[in-house]
Amino acid sequence: MSTNSSERTVTTTTAASPITTNPLSSAHHFVSIKLTARNFLFWRTQLVPFLRGQGLLGYVDGEHPCPPAVIPAAPSDASTSTGVTPSVTPNPAHGAWIEQDQSILSLLISSLSDEVMYLAVGRVTSREVWLSITAALGSSTRARCLNLLAQFQSLRQGDSSPAEYLGRAQFIVEDLSLAGRPISLDEQNLYVFRGLRPEYRAMAASLAVSGEPVTIPQLADFL
């Protein structure tokens, strides 16, 4: 994603706080993975370090809430002597926060694929979008991992050719990796060998005895 070079980040929380710049124009170099319904952990893994490194993570995790729109005006000598309550004045930190938050919101939206874009509809701050995504996709990650593991453990070759069977196994392995639960080669061999038809098990047993686990593409070459 690219953003206008005039975007600024503001670290102010009060009118007296200093204002610094923090452009997001290089964000597309660090945030290249588009969020889908299946890669939430990968997407989050690339975004959190980037936002933290830019000092912006507090906008999405709630640590840096929006400052009030107005603050009490400094009392003048006249108001002090007359006992009149000082009026309020616009808080420049509020507008600066809004400007930065909308820049982050734009970054988040641009990192969504079409299939999950609905999670940003109607949300007006970066935190609202972040919470929407986390609630919809983050909470389902563990359930998805368990479901994929169950599929892998029950996978059987049946009437399929070795190529078809190993293709299904590889697909599950890749899905588990996307869901944040990579499978070791030992686990892959355990589940894949167990599901082979009897005529292939002797070869699988010889590979297992060698003590060196093999990848699914390597196993396809053997079979």
ABEGO torsion letter per residue (X at the ends): XBBBAABBBBABABAABBBBBBBAAAAAAABABBBBAAAAAAAAAAAAAAAAAAGAAAAAAGABBBBBABBBBBBBAAAAAAGBBBBBBBBAAAAAAAAAAAAAAAAAAAABBAAAAAAABGBABAAAAAAAAAAAAAAAAAAAAAAAAAAAAABBAEABBAAAAAAAAAAAAAAAAAAGBBBBAAAAAAAAAAABBAAAAAAAAAAAAAGBBBBAAAAAAAX
